[in-house]
Amino acid sequence: MSQVGKKTTPAALIAIGIMFIVIGLNSGRLLIVAGVGFLIAGIILHRTSQSSGDGPDE
């Protein structure tokens, strides 16, 4: 089953970020940095998907 063309959900990015951080706590700093990056991407994607144009950002 191909994932081409499907949107990545913010929950998936946040889950991957948490997983990388937990693994990175035992392995190394690079996985923690990658996990934080995924968390930030998930939060940004969540915030942009929730804004419908009538929020405080507009």
N, CA, C, O and CB atoms as a CASP TS submission, in Angstrom:
PFRMAT TS
TARGET T0000
AUTHOR 0000-0000-0000
METHOD Language model
MODEL 1
PARENT N/A
ATOM      1  N   MET     1       0.842  -1.182   0.000  1.00  0.00           N
ATOM      2  CA  MET     1       0.000   0.000   0.000  1.00  0.00           C
ATOM      3  C   MET     1       0.883   1.239   0.000  1.00  0.00           C
ATOM      4  O   MET     1       1.743   1.406   0.866  1.00  0.00           O
ATOM      5  CB  MET     1      -0.956   0.001   1.217  1.00  0.00           C
ATOM      6  N   SER     2       0.664   2.089  -0.965  1.00  0.00           N
ATOM      7  CA  SER     2       1.500   3.272  -1.124  1.00  0.00           C
ATOM      8  C   SER     2       0.903   4.462  -0.394  1.00  0.00           C
ATOM      9  O   SER     2      -0.313   4.652  -0.375  1.00  0.00           O
ATOM     10  CB  SER     2       1.683   3.600  -2.601  1.00  0.00           C
ATOM     11  N   GLN     3       1.779   5.262   0.207  1.00  0.00           N
ATOM     12  CA  GLN     3       1.356   6.458   0.922  1.00  0.00           C
ATOM     13  C   GLN     3       1.511   7.709   0.063  1.00  0.00           C
ATOM     14  O   GLN     3       1.395   8.822   0.577  1.00  0.00           O
ATOM     15  CB  GLN     3       2.152   6.608   2.210  1.00  0.00           C
ATOM     16  N   VAL     4       1.767   7.554  -1.214  1.00  0.00           N
ATOM     17  CA  VAL     4       2.017   8.696  -2.083  1.00  0.00           C
ATOM     18  C   VAL     4       0.734   9.508  -2.234  1.00  0.00           C
ATOM     19  O   VAL     4      -0.323   8.964  -2.551  1.00  0.00           O
ATOM     20  CB  VAL     4       2.542   8.233  -3.468  1.00  0.00           C
ATOM     21  N   GLY     5       0.840  10.817  -2.003  1.00  0.00           N
ATOM     22  CA  GLY     5      -0.303  11.694  -2.171  1.00  0.00           C
ATOM     23  C   GLY     5      -1.182  11.835  -0.948  1.00  0.00           C
ATOM     24  O   GLY     5      -2.117  12.636  -0.959  1.00  0.00           O
ATOM     25  N   LYS     6      -0.916  11.089   0.100  1.00  0.00           N
ATOM     26  CA  LYS     6      -1.720  11.189   1.314  1.00  0.00           C
ATOM     27  C   LYS     6      -1.088  12.191   2.266  1.00  0.00           C
ATOM     28  O   LYS     6       0.135  12.316   2.334  1.00  0.00           O
ATOM     29  CB  LYS     6      -1.865   9.811   1.996  1.00  0.00           C
ATOM     30  N   LYS     7      -1.938  12.906   3.001  1.00  0.00           N
ATOM     31  CA  LYS     7      -1.437  13.900   3.945  1.00  0.00           C
ATOM     32  C   LYS     7      -0.975  13.214   5.226  1.00  0.00           C
ATOM     33  O   LYS     7      -1.567  12.234   5.678  1.00  0.00           O
ATOM     34  CB  LYS     7      -2.522  14.957   4.256  1.00  0.00           C
ATOM     35  N   THR     8       0.094  13.755   5.795  1.00  0.00           N
ATOM     36  CA  THR     8       0.570  13.277   7.082  1.00  0.00           C
ATOM     37  C   THR     8      -0.185  14.017   8.171  1.00  0.00           C
ATOM     38  O   THR     8      -0.274  15.245   8.149  1.00  0.00           O
ATOM     39  CB  THR     8       2.107  13.474   7.230  1.00  0.00           C
ATOM     40  N   THR     9      -0.722  13.281   9.108  1.00  0.00           N
ATOM     41  CA  THR     9      -1.480  13.922  10.174  1.00  0.00           C
ATOM     42  C   THR     9      -0.536  14.471  11.230  1.00  0.00           C
ATOM     43  O   THR     9       0.546  13.924  11.440  1.00  0.00           O
ATOM     44  CB  THR     9      -2.474  12.937  10.805  1.00  0.00           C
ATOM     45  N   PRO    10      -0.938  15.555  11.899  1.00  0.00           N
ATOM     46  CA  PRO    10      -0.103  16.096  12.973  1.00  0.00           C
ATOM     47  C   PRO    10       0.137  15.083  14.089  1.00  0.00           C
ATOM     48  O   PRO    10       1.211  15.067  14.690  1.00  0.00           O
ATOM     49  CB  PRO    10      -0.745  17.344  13.549  1.00  0.00           C
ATOM     50  N   ALA    11      -0.854  14.239  14.367  1.00  0.00           N
ATOM     51  CA  ALA    11      -0.698  13.246  15.429  1.00  0.00           C
ATOM     52  C   ALA    11       0.413  12.258  15.097  1.00  0.00           C
ATOM     53  O   ALA    11       1.132  11.811  15.990  1.00  0.00           O
ATOM     54  CB  ALA    11      -2.013  12.498  15.660  1.00  0.00           C
ATOM     55  N   ALA    12       0.559  11.915  13.821  1.00  0.00           N
ATOM     56  CA  ALA    12       1.622  10.992  13.424  1.00  0.00           C
ATOM     57  C   ALA    12       2.991  11.627  13.618  1.00  0.00           C
ATOM     58  O   ALA    12       3.919  10.971  14.091  1.00  0.00           O
ATOM     59  CB  ALA    12       1.443  10.562  11.963  1.00  0.00           C
ATOM     60  N   LEU    13       3.123  12.908  13.254  1.00  0.00           N
ATOM     61  CA  LEU    13       4.403  13.588  13.437  1.00  0.00           C
ATOM     62  C   LEU    13       4.758  13.717  14.914  1.00  0.00           C
ATOM     63  O   LEU    13       5.915  13.547  15.300  1.00  0.00           O
ATOM     64  CB  LEU    13       4.367  14.968  12.787  1.00  0.00           C
ATOM     65  N   ILE    14       3.756  14.019  15.737  1.00  0.00           N
ATOM     66  CA  ILE    14       4.003  14.151  17.174  1.00  0.00           C
ATOM     67  C   ILE    14       4.387  12.806  17.769  1.00  0.00           C
ATOM     68  O   ILE    14       5.277  12.736  18.617  1.00  0.00           O
ATOM     69  CB  ILE    14       2.763  14.716  17.891  1.00  0.00           C
ATOM     70  N   ALA    15       3.725  11.735  17.334  1.00  0.00           N
ATOM     71  CA  ALA    15       4.060  10.403  17.840  1.00  0.00           C
ATOM     72  C   ALA    15       5.477   9.997  17.438  1.00  0.00           C
ATOM     73  O   ALA    15       6.208   9.416  18.241  1.00  0.00           O
ATOM     74  CB  ALA    15       3.051   9.370  17.324  1.00  0.00           C
ATOM     75  N   ILE    16       5.863  10.297  16.210  1.00  0.00           N
ATOM     76  CA  ILE    16       7.228   9.989  15.766  1.00  0.00           C
ATOM     77  C   ILE    16       8.235  10.799  16.568  1.00  0.00           C
ATOM     78  O   ILE    16       9.287  10.288  16.952  1.00  0.00           O
ATOM     79  CB  ILE    16       7.392  10.275  14.256  1.00  0.00           C
ATOM     80  N   GLY    17       7.911  12.062  16.818  1.00  0.00           N
ATOM     81  CA  GLY    17       8.806  12.909  17.604  1.00  0.00           C
ATOM     82  C   GLY    17       9.010  12.390  19.007  1.00  0.00           C
ATOM     83  O   GLY    17      10.135  12.363  19.506  1.00  0.00           O
ATOM     84  N   ILE    18       7.922  11.974  19.654  1.00  0.00           N
ATOM     85  CA  ILE    18       8.036  11.421  21.007  1.00  0.00           C
ATOM     86  C   ILE    18       8.850  10.137  20.985  1.00  0.00           C
ATOM     87  O   ILE    18       9.675   9.907  21.870  1.00  0.00           O
ATOM     88  CB  ILE    18       6.642  11.156  21.610  1.00  0.00           C
ATOM     89  N   MET    19       8.622   9.299  19.975  1.00  0.00           N
ATOM     90  CA  MET    19       9.369   8.049  19.869  1.00  0.00           C
ATOM     91  C   MET    19      10.864   8.320  19.705  1.00  0.00           C
ATOM     92  O   MET    19      11.685   7.673  20.354  1.00  0.00           O
ATOM     93  CB  MET    19       8.849   7.214  18.690  1.00  0.00           C
ATOM     94  N   PHE    20      11.219   9.272  18.843  1.00  0.00           N
ATOM     95  CA  PHE    20      12.632   9.604  18.652  1.00  0.00           C
ATOM     96  C   PHE    20      13.252  10.149  19.928  1.00  0.00           C
ATOM     97  O   PHE    20      14.397   9.826  20.245  1.00  0.00           O
ATOM     98  CB  PHE    20      12.792  10.617  17.525  1.00  0.00           C
ATOM     99  N   ILE    21      12.513  10.971  20.665  1.00  0.00           N
ATOM    100  CA  ILE    21      13.055  11.527  21.905  1.00  0.00           C
ATOM    101  C   ILE    21      13.302  10.421  22.922  1.00  0.00           C
ATOM    102  O   ILE    21      14.345  10.404  23.575  1.00  0.00           O
ATOM    103  CB  ILE    21      12.101  12.584  22.490  1.00  0.00           C
ATOM    104  N   VAL    22      12.355   9.499  23.063  1.00  0.00           N
ATOM    105  CA  VAL    22      12.521   8.404  24.028  1.00  0.00           C
ATOM    106  C   VAL    22      13.704   7.525  23.644  1.00  0.00           C
ATOM    107  O   VAL    22      14.501   7.149  24.505  1.00  0.00           O
ATOM    108  CB  VAL    22      11.236   7.554  24.113  1.00  0.00           C
ATOM    109  N   ILE    23      13.827   7.194  22.361  1.00  0.00           N
ATOM    110  CA  ILE    23      14.968   6.391  21.922  1.00  0.00           C
ATOM    111  C   ILE    23      16.261   7.176  22.094  1.00  0.00           C
ATOM    112  O   ILE    23      17.289   6.613  22.472  1.00  0.00           O
ATOM    113  CB  ILE    23      14.797   5.954  20.453  1.00  0.00           C
ATOM    114  N   GLY    24      16.211   8.473  21.818  1.00  0.00           N
ATOM    115  CA  GLY    24      17.396   9.311  21.931  1.00  0.00           C
ATOM    116  C   GLY    24      17.896   9.470  23.349  1.00  0.00           C
ATOM    117  O   GLY    24      19.081   9.727  23.561  1.00  0.00           O
ATOM    118  N   LEU    25      17.015   9.324  24.327  1.00  0.00           N
ATOM    119  CA  LEU    25      17.446   9.410  25.720  1.00  0.00           C
ATOM    120  C   LEU    25      18.432   8.301  26.057  1.00  0.00           C
ATOM    121  O   LEU    25      19.286   8.465  26.928  1.00  0.00           O
ATOM    122  CB  LEU    25      16.241   9.344  26.657  1.00  0.00           C
ATOM    123  N   ASN    26      18.312   7.171  25.365  1.00  0.00           N
ATOM    124  CA  ASN    26      19.226   6.061  25.597  1.00  0.00           C
ATOM    125  C   ASN    26      20.359   6.010  24.577  1.00  0.00           C
ATOM    126  O   ASN    26      21.391   5.388  24.832  1.00  0.00           O
ATOM    127  CB  ASN    26      18.465   4.761  25.575  1.00  0.00           C
ATOM    128  N   SER    27      20.182   6.654  23.429  1.00  0.00           N
ATOM    129  CA  SER    27      21.150   6.493  22.343  1.00  0.00           C
ATOM    130  C   SER    27      22.059   7.697  22.161  1.00  0.00           C
ATOM    131  O   SER    27      23.276   7.599  22.318  1.00  0.00           O
ATOM    132  CB  SER    27      20.428   6.225  21.059  1.00  0.00           C
ATOM    133  N   GLY    28      21.472   8.808  21.838  1.00  0.00           N
ATOM    134  CA  GLY    28      22.319   9.955  21.558  1.00  0.00           C
ATOM    135  C   GLY    28      21.536  11.213  21.297  1.00  0.00           C
ATOM    136  O   GLY    28      20.309  11.216  21.205  1.00  0.00           O
ATOM    137  N   ARG    29      22.290  12.279  21.183  1.00  0.00           N
ATOM    138  CA  ARG    29      21.694  13.604  21.049  1.00  0.00           C
ATOM    139  C   ARG    29      21.020  13.804  19.695  1.00  0.00           C
ATOM    140  O   ARG    29      20.044  14.547  19.597  1.00  0.00           O
ATOM    141  CB  ARG    29      22.750  14.668  21.254  1.00  0.00           C
ATOM    142  N   LEU    30      21.524  13.152  18.655  1.00  0.00           N
ATOM    143  CA  LEU    30      20.976  13.377  17.316  1.00  0.00           C
ATOM    144  C   LEU    30      19.512  12.945  17.219  1.00  0.00           C
ATOM    145  O   LEU    30      18.711  13.624  16.577  1.00  0.00           O
ATOM    146  CB  LEU    30      21.806  12.627  16.278  1.00  0.00           C
ATOM    147  N   LEU    31      19.160  11.833  17.845  1.00  0.00           N
ATOM    148  CA  LEU    31      17.766  11.394  17.812  1.00  0.00           C
ATOM    149  C   LEU    31      16.868  12.331  18.596  1.00  0.00           C
ATOM    150  O   LEU    31      15.709  12.525  18.228  1.00  0.00           O
ATOM    151  CB  LEU    31      17.643   9.984  18.360  1.00  0.00           C
ATOM    152  N   ILE    32      17.380  12.913  19.669  1.00  0.00           N
ATOM    153  CA  ILE    32      16.588  13.877  20.436  1.00  0.00           C
ATOM    154  C   ILE    32      16.316  15.111  19.583  1.00  0.00           C
ATOM    155  O   ILE    32      15.201  15.635  19.573  1.00  0.00           O
ATOM    156  CB  ILE    32      17.316  14.272  21.749  1.00  0.00           C
ATOM    157  N   VAL    33      17.336  15.571  18.870  1.00  0.00           N
ATOM    158  CA  VAL    33      17.165  16.737  17.991  1.00  0.00           C
ATOM    159  C   VAL    33      16.152  16.428  16.893  1.00  0.00           C
ATOM    160  O   VAL    33      15.304  17.261  16.575  1.00  0.00           O
ATOM    161  CB  VAL    33      18.521  17.156  17.367  1.00  0.00           C
ATOM    162  N   ALA    34      16.239  15.237  16.318  1.00  0.00           N
ATOM    163  CA  ALA    34      15.279  14.848  15.285  1.00  0.00           C
ATOM    164  C   ALA    34      13.869  14.767  15.865  1.00  0.00           C
ATOM    165  O   ALA    34      12.906  15.182  15.220  1.00  0.00           O
ATOM    166  CB  ALA    34      15.676  13.499  14.659  1.00  0.00           C
ATOM    167  N   GLY    35      13.747  14.235  17.074  1.00  0.00           N
ATOM    168  CA  GLY    35      12.438  14.149  17.721  1.00  0.00           C
ATOM    169  C   GLY    35      11.831  15.507  17.979  1.00  0.00           C
ATOM    170  O   GLY    35      10.634  15.706  17.773  1.00  0.00           O
ATOM    171  N   VAL    36      12.651  16.448  18.432  1.00  0.00           N
ATOM    172  CA  VAL    36      12.155  17.809  18.657  1.00  0.00           C
ATOM    173  C   VAL    36      11.715  18.430  17.332  1.00  0.00           C
ATOM    174  O   VAL    36      10.720  19.153  17.281  1.00  0.00           O
ATOM    175  CB  VAL    36      13.243  18.685  19.331  1.00  0.00           C
ATOM    176  N   GLY    37      12.450  18.149  16.277  1.00  0.00           N
ATOM    177  CA  GLY    37      12.058  18.649  14.959  1.00  0.00           C
ATOM    178  C   GLY    37      10.706  18.110  14.519  1.00  0.00           C
ATOM    179  O   GLY    37       9.878  18.854  13.994  1.00  0.00           O
ATOM    180  N   PHE    38      10.482  16.820  14.732  1.00  0.00           N
ATOM    181  CA  PHE    38       9.189  16.238  14.386  1.00  0.00           C
ATOM    182  C   PHE    38       8.073  16.816  15.248  1.00  0.00           C
ATOM    183  O   PHE    38       6.973  17.059  14.753  1.00  0.00           O
ATOM    184  CB  PHE    38       9.234  14.722  14.538  1.00  0.00           C
ATOM    185  N   LEU    39       8.346  17.040  16.544  1.00  0.00           N
ATOM    186  CA  LEU    39       7.339  17.642  17.412  1.00  0.00           C
ATOM    187  C   LEU    39       6.969  19.041  16.938  1.00  0.00           C
ATOM    188  O   LEU    39       5.790  19.390  16.878  1.00  0.00           O
ATOM    189  CB  LEU    39       7.842  17.692  18.853  1.00  0.00           C
ATOM    190  N   ILE    40       7.965  19.832  16.605  1.00  0.00           N
ATOM    191  CA  ILE    40       7.697  21.192  16.135  1.00  0.00           C
ATOM    192  C   ILE    40       6.902  21.158  14.830  1.00  0.00           C
ATOM    193  O   ILE    40       5.962  21.933  14.652  1.00  0.00           O
ATOM    194  CB  ILE    40       9.018  21.969  15.938  1.00  0.00           C
ATOM    195  N   ALA    41       7.278  20.262  13.923  1.00  0.00           N
ATOM    196  CA  ALA    41       6.547  20.148  12.657  1.00  0.00           C
ATOM    197  C   ALA    41       5.098  19.727  12.896  1.00  0.00           C
ATOM    198  O   ALA    41       4.186  20.239  12.248  1.00  0.00           O
ATOM    199  CB  ALA    41       7.242  19.140  11.727  1.00  0.00           C
ATOM    200  N   GLY    42       4.887  18.798  13.821  1.00  0.00           N
ATOM    201  CA  GLY    42       3.529  18.357  14.130  1.00  0.00           C
ATOM    202  C   GLY    42       2.688  19.458  14.739  1.00  0.00           C
ATOM    203  O   GLY    42       1.508  19.598  14.417  1.00  0.00           O
ATOM    204  N   ILE    43       3.298  20.245  15.624  1.00  0.00           N
ATOM    205  CA  ILE    43       2.563  21.339  16.263  1.00  0.00           C
ATOM    206  C   ILE    43       2.224  22.419  15.240  1.00  0.00           C
ATOM    207  O   ILE    43       1.110  22.941  15.232  1.00  0.00           O
ATOM    208  CB  ILE    43       3.383  21.941  17.424  1.00  0.00           C
ATOM    209  N   ILE    44       3.180  22.752  14.379  1.00  0.00           N
ATOM    210  CA  ILE    44       2.918  23.762  13.351  1.00  0.00           C
ATOM    211  C   ILE    44       1.827  23.281  12.396  1.00  0.00           C
ATOM    212  O   ILE    44       0.930  24.044  12.037  1.00  0.00           O
ATOM    213  CB  ILE    44       4.210  24.088  12.567  1.00  0.00           C
ATOM    214  N   LEU    45       1.905  22.020  11.990  1.00  0.00           N
ATOM    215  CA  LEU    45       0.894  21.476  11.086  1.00  0.00           C
ATOM    216  C   LEU    45      -0.477  21.464  11.751  1.00  0.00           C
ATOM    217  O   LEU    45      -1.489  21.733  11.102  1.00  0.00           O
ATOM    218  CB  LEU    45       1.277  20.060  10.642  1.00  0.00           C
ATOM    219  N   HIS    46      -0.509  21.155  13.037  1.00  0.00           N
ATOM    220  CA  HIS    46      -1.777  21.148  13.769  1.00  0.00           C
ATOM    221  C   HIS    46      -2.360  22.555  13.855  1.00  0.00           C
ATOM    222  O   HIS    46      -3.560  22.747  13.657  1.00  0.00           O
ATOM    223  CB  HIS    46      -1.581  20.568  15.179  1.00  0.00           C
ATOM    224  N   ARG    47      -1.515  23.532  14.150  1.00  0.00           N
ATOM    225  CA  ARG    47      -1.994  24.913  14.277  1.00  0.00           C
ATOM    226  C   ARG    47      -2.481  25.464  12.942  1.00  0.00           C
ATOM    227  O   ARG    47      -3.482  26.179  12.898  1.00  0.00           O
ATOM    228  CB  ARG    47      -0.888  25.807  14.833  1.00  0.00           C
ATOM    229  N   THR    48      -1.788  25.142  11.859  1.00  0.00           N
ATOM    230  CA  THR    48      -2.215  25.655  10.560  1.00  0.00           C
ATOM    231  C   THR    48      -3.467  24.941  10.063  1.00  0.00           C
ATOM    232  O   THR    48      -4.263  25.534   9.334  1.00  0.00           O
ATOM    233  CB  THR    48      -1.091  25.508   9.538  1.00  0.00           C
ATOM    234  N   SER    49      -3.655  23.685  10.443  1.00  0.00           N
ATOM    235  CA  SER    49      -4.858  22.980  10.016  1.00  0.00           C
ATOM    236  C   SER    49      -6.068  23.411  10.831  1.00  0.00           C
ATOM    237  O   SER    49      -7.200  23.281  10.364  1.00  0.00           O
ATOM    238  CB  SER    49      -4.660  21.474  10.132  1.00  0.00           C
ATOM    239  N   GLN    50      -5.853  23.919  12.037  1.00  0.00           N
ATOM    240  CA  GLN    50      -6.958  24.361  12.881  1.00  0.00           C
ATOM    241  C   GLN    50      -7.406  25.779  12.551  1.00  0.00           C
ATOM    242  O   GLN    50      -8.561  26.129  12.791  1.00  0.00           O
ATOM    243  CB  GLN    50      -6.561  24.279  14.336  1.00  0.00           C
ATOM    244  N   SER    51      -6.519  26.595  12.008  1.00  0.00           N
ATOM    245  CA  SER    51      -6.886  27.982  11.726  1.00  0.00           C
ATOM    246  C   SER    51      -7.726  28.036  10.457  1.00  0.00           C
ATOM    247  O   SER    51      -7.333  27.528   9.407  1.00  0.00           O
ATOM    248  CB  SER    51      -5.624  28.873  11.585  1.00  0.00           C
ATOM    249  N   SER    52      -8.880  28.657  10.577  1.00  0.00           N
ATOM    250  CA  SER    52      -9.779  28.744   9.432  1.00  0.00           C
ATOM    251  C   SER    52      -9.859  30.162   8.886  1.00  0.00           C
ATOM    252  O   SER    52     -10.740  30.470   8.084  1.00  0.00           O
ATOM    253  CB  SER    52     -11.165  28.259   9.816  1.00  0.00           C
ATOM    254  N   GLY    53      -8.945  31.028   9.314  1.00  0.00           N
ATOM    255  CA  GLY    53      -8.938  32.380   8.801  1.00  0.00           C
ATOM    256  C   GLY    53      -9.592  33.388   9.719  1.00  0.00           C
ATOM    257  O   GLY    53      -9.502  34.592   9.477  1.00  0.00           O
ATOM    258  N   ASP    54     -10.256  32.918  10.779  1.00  0.00           N
ATOM    259  CA  ASP    54     -10.915  33.848  11.685  1.00  0.00           C
ATOM    260  C   ASP    54     -10.249  33.877  13.057  1.00  0.00           C
ATOM    261  O   ASP    54     -10.834  34.372  14.021  1.00  0.00           O
ATOM    262  CB  ASP    54     -12.378  33.482  11.830  1.00  0.00           C
ATOM    263  N   GLY    55      -9.056  33.360  13.148  1.00  0.00           N
ATOM    264  CA  GLY    55      -8.333  33.326  14.415  1.00  0.00           C
ATOM    265  C   GLY    55      -7.577  34.608  14.675  1.00  0.00           C
ATOM    266  O   GLY    55      -7.684  35.562  13.905  1.00  0.00           O
ATOM    267  N   PRO    56      -6.810  34.639  15.759  1.00  0.00           N
ATOM    268  CA  PRO    56      -6.057  35.847  16.105  1.00  0.00           C
ATOM    269  C   PRO    56      -4.893  36.125  15.164  1.00  0.00           C
ATOM    270  O   PRO    56      -4.349  37.229  15.172  1.00  0.00           O
ATOM    271  CB  PRO    56      -5.540  35.735  17.507  1.00  0.00           C
ATOM    272  N   ASP    57      -4.497  35.136  14.346  1.00  0.00           N
ATOM    273  CA  ASP    57      -3.384  35.333  13.423  1.00  0.00           C
ATOM    274  C   ASP    57      -3.767  36.205  12.237  1.00  0.00           C
ATOM    275  O   ASP    57      -2.896  36.794  11.597  1.00  0.00           O
ATOM    276  CB  ASP    57      -2.877  33.998  12.931  1.00  0.00           C
ATOM    277  N   GLU    58      -5.033  36.294  11.942  1.00  0.00           N
ATOM    278  CA  GLU    58      -5.495  37.048  10.764  1.00  0.00           C
ATOM    279  C   GLU    58      -5.803  38.471  11.133  1.00  0.00           C
ATOM    280  O   GLU    58      -6.205  39.257  10.275  1.00  0.00           O
ATOM    281  CB  GLU    58      -6.730  36.396  10.144  1.00  0.00           C
TER
END
